[in-house]
Amino acid sequence: MAKQFTDEDDALLAELGVEIETKKAASRTPREERIIAGFEEIQRFVGKHGHAPCHGEDRDIFERLYAVRLDRLRALQECQTLLEPLDHQRILSSFDADAQTAPETLDDDALLAELGVVAETAEITALKHVRSSAEKRAAEEIANREACKDFGQFKPLFEQVQKELESGIRMTRPFEMKAEIQPGRFFIVGGQKAYVAEMGELTLTDQRRTDARLRVIFDNGTESNMLMRSLQRALNKDDAGRRITNPVAGPLFADHTIDGDEASGTIYVLRSKSDHPLVAKNRDLVHKIGVTNMSVEKRIAGAHLQPTFLMANVEIVATYELYNINRTKLENLIHRVFDKARLDIEIKDRFGRPVVPREWFLVPLFVIDEAVERIKEGTLVEYVYDVGSARLMERSAIPPLGDMA
């Protein structure tokens, strides 16, 4: 029986000038050849992109498949032994402990498929491990990310947004609905800031829901020509996914005082004690919304003598104190948002003349609370009150054909 030399024996004999006759390595099996071919695809990816394939909803579908394949190659000692001499990029050894790994419950055939190995079949015409329809849809919906050739014009935008986030001019909020995806809006998805630079023509899906092709720029210098619904899904699945609010419009929307500031306005919400049939029937919904620079108690003094208060006493339901606001602009904005819910009522003043008050609205109090929060965020200008659903919606959120998704 031929003696088997260890690495140390080989080194010693080499120092002594003794050449060792080695047997020609056995040819590789078809399975080993396919594993190597699959690994070479990963090597080509690394050579092109400069990093190992990664998991993540924001990644190209093929990168995600390569990442699963690499996880399995790293996990199997057989593959490690086979591929180590070929791993000149040290892909197998540069394992990231924080990386998401593939499930361990794959059966043999599924495992071979992930490794790029097609199991042998009895009939040459049999097809196995063809990509599922879900994978095909993912490949279509998650557009390839490529280098943004004109990133120079977008880089200052990302830098400015970061400064505004740090200073509080902008804030992050949970992503809520597809209508928030509009050109010029910023999001955080997959740990990266994303800017919707362009939006194509709106189309209808088979489910009669709107969709559009986007040009999305990422702060790492890449871009994607993804569908609006693909971005929506990515934001919904990402626990850390956020929308970035538009800049707070200067001092108009401050909700706290700064040294030297003085309180300059209060939003007040009143409920009428009028016995007018329309008011009495909807008393919990009929609210007067206004802005004043005096105390609310002083503002409502003598309410029963003033047409603007429906010639009746009122109850203070809520007040919100703001600082450094432009009262006229703010009040006009609030009334414009709730315009469709404006109370259509005519009363007579103390001289018997007909008067149509304009500051009363059929709006639930919780919606008014939300509107004030939007004021503090600086985003109320983007919303309108939808009477049918009794909630604030972005102005573009009620598309044709009633697509509310």
N, C-alpha and C positions, 0 to 999 in steps of 0.2 A: 504494500500500500504506500502510495507516495506521501512524503512528509508535507504537511501544511505549514507554511511559514507565516509567522505573525509580522506585523508592521515593524516591530523592533528587530526581528531577525533579518528582514529585508534591508533595513538601514545598516545593520552591522555588516552584512555581506557586501553591500555596496561600498562601504568604507574600505573593505579588504580587496575590492576590485573584482569580486566574484559576481558574474552575471547569472541570473536565475532564469532558467527556461520556464516560460509560462505557457499554459495551454490557451489556445484561442478561446475567447469568451463565447459562450453559447449564444446563438441567435435569440432575439427577443420573441416572445409570444405575441400573437396579434393583439391580445389584451394590453400588454405592456406598451406596444407601439401606439395604441389608441390613447393610453394614459399620457404618454409623452407628447403626443400631438395636442391633446387638450392643454397640457402645461405650456407648450410652445405658444398657444394662443394667448395665454396669460402673459407670457414673456413679451410678446409683441405689444400687448396693451401697455405694459409697464414701460417698454421702450418708447412708445408714442406719447404717453401721458406723464411719465416721470413719477408715478406712484402706483402702489398695488391697488387692485380694484376694491371698491368699498361698497358696503350696504347703504341703503337709504332710498326713500321714496323719490328724492330729487335726482337720483342717479339714472343714467341710461339703462334700459332693461338688460342690455348685454353686459354692462359692467356689473350689474347686480348678480347676473348668472355666473360671471367669472368669479365674483366674490364668494358665492356659495361653493363653487368648484374648488377654489383655493382653500377654503375652510376644511373641506373634506380631504384634500391632499395633505394638508398639515396634520390632520387627525389620524391618518392611516400610516403606520410604520412601514408597511410594504411600499407605499408610494414615496415616502421620505427616502428610503434606501435606493429606490429606482432612480429618483430624480435629483438627488443631492449632487451627483457629479456633473449634472447639466445646469445646475442653478447658479450661473455666474453672476446673477443680479442679487443673490441672497434673498430671494422672495420668500422661500419657505422658512427661513430663520428669523425674518423680521416680522414676527407675529405681534400684533397689537392686542394686549390682554383686554382692552376695553372694547374691541370690535365685536359687533354682533355676529354670532356664529350660527351656522345652519342647524336645523333640527337633527336630533340624533336618532329619530325613530323611522328613518327611511328603510324600506326593504331593499333587498339586493339589487333588483332591477332599477329602482328609483335612484339608488346610490350610484350605480354605474352611469345612469343618465346624467346625473349632476356632474360626474367626472368626465363627461363627454364620451363615454363608452356605450356603444349600442350593443345590447345583448344579442347573442346569436339566436337566430330563429330557424325553424324547420324549413320554412319556405323563403326563398330569396326575395320574393315580392312582398313579404310581410313588412309592415311599417310599425316601428315601436318608438316610443319616446318622442313623438312629434309634439311640438309645442302646443300646449292647451289653448283653447280659445281665450281664456283669461290672460295668458301670457301674450297672445297676439294683440288683444285689446290694450294691454299695458304698453306694448311696443308702439302702438299707434298713438296712445293718449299721452305718454310721457316722451315728449320730443327730445331729441338729442341736444345736449348742451355743448356748445362749441365756443371757442374764443370770440369775444366781442371785439371786432376790429376797430370800432370807433369808441372804445371804452373811455378814451380821454375826455369826451364831452359829458360822460355820465359820472366819472369819478368825483368831480367837485360836488355833485348832488348828494352822493353818499356821504362825503365828508361833512357837508353842511347839515344833513339829517342827523348824523352822529352828534355834532355839536348841539343841535337843537334838542336832541333827546337828553343830553347831559345837563343842559341848562333848564329843562322843563318846558321849553316852548312846544315841543312835541312829546307825546306820550304813547305807550303801547297799550293796546286793548285786545281782548280775545276776539278772534275772527268770528263773525256771526252769520253772515249771509253772502251769497254770490254777488248781490248787487253792490257790495263794497269793492269789488274788483273793477276798477275804472282806470283809464289812462291817467298817469300822474300820481297814482297812489303807491305807497310803500308798504311792504309786508316783511315779516320775518318768518322764514320757512327753512327747515333743515339747518337751523343755526346761522343762516345767511340772510342778509337784507336783499330783498327783491323789489325791483322797480318796474311797474307796468308802463313801458315806453309807448307801446302802440296797441290798438285793438282793431281787429278787422271787422267786417260786416257781421252783424248778428244773424245767426241761422237758427233753425228749429231742429231739435233732435226728434227721433221717432216717438219719444214720449211727449212731444210738443213743448219742450223746454228750451229756453234760449241758450245758445253757446256762441263762442267766437274764438278766432285764433288770435293769440297774444304774442307780442314780442316782450319778453321779460328779461331784464338785465339784472345780473347778480353782482354783489359787491366784490366777488373774487375775480372779476374780469371775464366772466362767461355770460352767455345768453342762451335763451331757449325760445323756440317757436311753439309754445305749448297751447293747448286748449284752455279756455277759461274754467271749464269744469274739472280739468286735471289739476289746476292750481287750487281750485276750491277743495277738491278731495285731499290734496296734500296738506292744506292748512287745517282741515278738519281732523285728519289723522295725527297730525303733529301736536303733541301735548303742549309744546312750547311755541306753536304757531301763533303769530300775532299780526294785527294790523297796526300800522303806525299812523297816529292821528295827524291831520294837517296842522300847520303852525297855529298856535293860539293867536288870535288877532289883536296883538298888543294889549294895552291896558283895558280894552273893552270887556274882556272876559276874566279878569283877575278875580279869584275867590278868597284872597287873603290879603291882609295889609302888609305893606313894606314900610320900613322906617320913613316917616315923612308923609305917608299917604293918609288920606282921610276917607271915611266911608262916604260914598257918593251916590248910592242908590240901593233901593230895596225892591225886589219883585214881590208883589203881594197877590194872594189868591183869596177871593171872597165868595161867600155863598149868600144868596139873597133870601130875605124873610118875606118877600112879596107874596101876596095871595093871588097873583095873576095865574090863571089856570095852567098855562104852559110851564111856568116856573114851578108851581106847586106839584105838577105831575112829574117833573124831572129834577127835583130839588137837589139830589145828590150828584147830579151831573152838570148842572148849570153853574158855571164859575166865571167870575170876572177876573181877568188877568191884567195887571198893570204894573208900572214902575214909577216910583216916587223918590224924591230926595228928602222928604220929611217923614216924620213918624207915621206909621200906617194909621194909628189911632187918630191923629190929627187930620189925616187925609180923608177919613170916612166920617168925620164929624158932620152932623146934619145930613146924613145920607138920605133920609126920608124926604128931603126937600129938593134933591138933585136928580134930574132925569138919568144921568150916567149911572146912578145906583138904583134905577128902576123905581124911584120915588118910594123907597122902602128901606128899613134898617137892614144891615148886613152883618154877617158873622165872618171873622177872620179865620180862614182855614189854614193858611200856611204863609210864611214869609221867608225870603232868601236874601241875605245881605251880600252885595257885591261891592267891589272897590274899583275906583277909577274907570267907571263905565260911562259910555255915552248913552244916557237914558233914552233919548228919542230914538236912536238907531236900534237899541236893544228892544224897546217896546214894539217898534215897527216890525222887527224880525220875528218876535214871538207871535204877533197877530197874523203875520203872513204865513207862518207855519201852520197855524190853526184856522186859517181862513175858511176852509170848507166846512168847519164845524161851528161857524159863527152863528149865534142865536138870532133867528129872524123874528123879531118882536117889535111891536110899536106900542108906545105908552103915551100918555098925555102929561105934560108938565103942569105946574101949579096954576098956569094961566089957561089951561085947556088946549094948548097947542100940541099937535102930534110930534113925537120925537122917536127916532130909531137909534137906540144905543148901539155902539159898535165894539164894546170891549167884553161882551159876554159870549161864552162858548159852551157848547155841549161836549165836554171833555172830562174823562175820569181823572181824579186827582193823581193817580199813579203815573199817568202819561205826562202830566205837568211836571212831576218830580223828575221824570226821565229827561224832559226837555231842559230842565235846569242843569242836569248833569252834562248834557250835550253843550250847553252854553259854556260850562267850565272847561270842557275839552276843546272848545272852539270849533265844533263840528255841526252845530245846529243848522247852519246855513245849508247843509247838504240834505236836510230832512224835511219831510212834510207829513202832516197828520192824515192817516188813511181812515176815513169814517167807517168803511165797511169792516175793517179788522180791529178798529179802535186801538191803533198803535202807531208809533212813529216809524216811517219807512224812508229809506233814501229815495230821492226824487226819481231815480232811474229804476227803482225796485218794483214798479208796477208796469211790466212790459206788455206789449200787445198780446192778445189772445189770453190774457189773464195768467201768464206764467209767473207764479208766485214762489217758485222753488229757489 
